[in-house]
Amino acid sequence: MCYAGVTNKAGIAARVKFDFGMPRKKYPANVVGSQIRKARGKLGLTQEEFVGCCQLAGLDISRSTLGQIEARLRYVSDEELIVLASLLGVTADQLYPEEILKRHRGRKLKPKGGKSR
């Protein structure tokens, strides 16, 4: 955010606020963060140690980024989810909260428009 002094036609100075920041995403940004934190804890790894494993596997994230993922403040891409799950020794499905899995388990979802093939 920056502020600029602007003078109008009458010569009166005014302060105008410009907001160049990106809009905040809705919280939570992901549903797997707390499960990632629990799985990492079960392995006895600190965030720093786990980030080192991620970087060796080709996933370039920082400790700060991992913290944001675990706090559910940052989105997790599909590729990141697969790599994180693999390094934690679980499947991607196992990183989803049980209530979400229960809600959708065994249900056949219909395409939008209600027609099935």
PyMOL commands that set and color helices and strands:
alter all, ss='L'
color gray80, all
select helices_A, chain A and resi 33-42+47-56+63-70+78-88+93-95+98-104
alter helices_A, ss='H'
color red, helices_A
select strands_A, chain A and resi 2-7+13-18
alter strands_A, ss='S'
color yellow, strands_A
deselect
rebuild
show_as cartoon
